Structures are given as C-alpha cells and as structure tokens.
Amino acid sequence: MRPWNDYIHVVLVEPGDNLNIGSVARAMKNLGFSNLHLVAPANFDIDRAKVTACWAEEVLITARKHTKLSDAIAPMADVVGFSTRAGKNKPSPLSLETWARSAANFKGSQTALLFGPEDTGLRSEHMEQCRALIQIPANTECPSYNLAQAVLLALYELSRGSWDKENPVPRDLPCWNDYYQVDRMVEEIAQKSGFYNEGTPEQLPGLIRTVTRRANLDGREMKVVLGWLSRVLVTIGGR
C-alpha cells in the first residue's frame, strides 16, 4: 500500500526565486513529502536551488516541470489553493485546521496544494481551479508568509491531522481533466444557446468554473453530468 503522503502534490505556480524553491524542497523533506511540481518557473536553476535545499536535493531532482497549471493538475482528484485573499467569485476560504480535518475525505486520492507566485500569490485564474481556498492564520499586521513557510505550515497541519491516523474507504473521485471537459461543454452550450453574448460579464465563465469544482462530485455523478451535457449539445446541434 502506498504511504498516505505519496498522494500529496505541492504545486508552486510561477515561482520566481530558486532559493525559495530549494527551501520548499527542504520543508517537504522535513515532513516526508516528495511530490513537487513547478509551473512556469522563472529561470529555474537546480544548482542555485540546492543551496537552500540541504538534504532535500532528491526532491528537486525529481520535481516535475509544467508550462501550464492545467497540465499539472489534470490528473488530480482534488485541488486546493493557499491564499490570504477572498472574493465573491472565489471559493469560501477555510481555516487551515478545518481543511486538514476535512482532507481525510480525500485520502487515497491525488491531491494538489497550490501556492502562488511570491509577489502576487494565486491570481483569479488559479483560484478558479480550486475546490477550496485555505487561509493560514496570521497576524493581521503581517498576514503574508514566505513561500517555504506556507508550504511547511500546510504540510505540518496535514501531518498532524487524520490523514495518517484514519483509514476511510477511498472515494471514487473524478480527476481535474473531467472538470476541463465540463468547462468546454458548458462553454459551448452557453455560446450556442445565446447565454453568453456581448453583454456577458467577463467574470461569469470563471464563476461557473468555480461552482462546478465546489460541487465536489464523485465519479458516478461526474459521468452523469458529462452524459447530460453531451445530450444537451446534441439536442442544440453542437455535436
């Protein structure tokens, strides 16, 4: 049986500092995690990152590089983002402790933890892909953690929670690639039905993407939704 922490993937979106990447690798190694993904890193230099990685060089060597976020999370069954920002078109934020407790429901499923660029954090287009947003407790006078700190706190809270203590039956969950199919079909239906037009607010497609991910469908429900959308497209002459 695979160890529980082998299902956790740390995804750094557009990291800009190789020393930060090395520090993240060290934090992961400290707590026994090894799946690191780098999405569009700026001038990634593994030798520079090794300076702060210490004994975690293997995490850097095996890190997977992606040009797009969608490629990194396509095979995942759950995607959560870490951000201090919230908004009406974004998932309602969960506390770090609440998320760690609920994460046991996804045990045995490939789970991506998204951390944004050092200067901006996750942007709206990244948050749209998340089932939930997680806020790490912080002093309001200094609410932002550096990248390695945020990763360390998230993985520590997960480690001390119920992932490694409980053994629920793994849920049959769709992967994020299934949600991409839903996105494409909904987009086509909205265009052909006239729901999307010149007056459509630009944030509406992103809101719909957020809603579908927050629905937290299981595998059977996803098959039903995809079948239904496919039938709608046939009916309106889309396929």
C-alpha positions, 0 to 999 in steps of 0.5 A: 500500500502506498504511504498516505503522503505519496498522494500529496502534490505541492504545486508552486505556480510561477515561482520566481526565486530558486532559493525559495524553491530549494527551501520548499524542497527542504520543508517537504523533506522535513515532513516526508513529502516528495511530490513537487511540481513547478509551473512556469518557473522563472529561470529555474536553476537546480544548482542555485536551488540546492543551496537552500535545499540541504538534504532535500536535493532528491526532491528537486531532482525529481520535481516535475516541470509544467508550462501550464497549471492545467497540465499539472493538475489534470490528473488530480482528484482534488485541488486546493489553493493557499491564499490570504485573499477572498472574493465573491467569485472565489471559493469560501476560504477555510481555516487551515485546521478545518481543511486538514480535518476535512482532507481525510475525505480525500485520502487515497486520492491525488491531491494538489496544494497550490501556492502562488507566485511570491509577489502576487500569490494565486491570481483569479485564474488559479483560484478558479481551479480550486475546490477550496481556498485555505487561509493560514492564520496570521497576524493581521499586521503581517498576514503574508508568509514566505513561500517555504513557510506556507508550504511547511505550515500546510504540510505540518497541519496535514501531518498532524491531522487524520490523514495518517491516523484514519483509514476511510474507504477511498472515494471514487473521485473524478480527476481535474481533466473531467472538470476541463471537459465540463468547462468546454461543454458548458462553454459551448452550450452557453455560446450556442444557446445565446447565454453568453453574448456581448453583454456577458460579464467577463467574470461569469465563465470563471464563476461557473468554473468555480461552482462546478469544482465546489460541487465536489462530485464523485465519479458516478455523478461526474459521468452523469453530468458529462452524459447530460451535457453531451445530450444537451449539445446534441439536442442544440446541434453542437455535436 
